[in-house]
């Protein structure tokens, strides 16, 4: 770092995104992107915005916000579109956290949470997952801290029932509970229907996974009008035009063409279940994923070795070096063809190591 870098960030350890190599063509299963392109309708509508790029986007995201509200069954005042759900989450840490108002979240979860805390000067507690990698919700009951729970969790893929999450929200009435639903469209229950009952509940979602818009950067927060107003205060104090014209149009078109994207989600879930069955035949251990990825441990091969062997064969997956999960890899679900290439590579690795394959 330079000699000018502020000392307040000296200890900051930035989030490390999944690698995006350019040196060769890979079967890319490491960043949980959708393997399917946006719909034709979306592409056509985005193209129509090109002549208007000399004009600022609507800071209130009026059209998109209205469509989101109708889609979710809430009011426009309950929704805030953001530059990816990461921005919505960062706004929440900025708005509701500080040295006296800490956050709590799992020790194995989305790696951006502690980074958001560090950059915003927010204290936090990491609560260990259970031995089976599930979140012990009793650990969050009445703890008197703001809470973030990814549901389904990442990188484990495990989902929790809405009724159990509601008990956490109800038991912490004086703290904000954020439910991060980045993967909810692949088989989990959303908590959006609870926002009218609890003024301390904030739900975040993204268009990156289930709506093929990872490159557009679009997410949103849903909560009571007062919470959304708080987030808007932060937004208008940092970047009023946080969602660009092209992305707003893409998001609105994706909602208009919702059937296309939900069919893709069902296809991804079916492919996930197929891959899970095949991996179990090969002796892998897997969590019960309700996402667009599987979290798996190979028999007799470390997570780092499996990652490296797959990479050498042109297949990218995501490896994490935290001690409890270092033997696991997270594998995004691609098309059936891509996943068969992945499975062939896995079989080859196990065969070369003297393992048996089915």
Order of alpha helices (4+ residues) and beta strands (2+ residues): beta-alpha-alpha-beta-alpha-beta-alpha-beta-beta-alpha-beta-beta-beta-alpha-alpha-alpha-beta-beta-alpha-beta-beta-beta-alpha
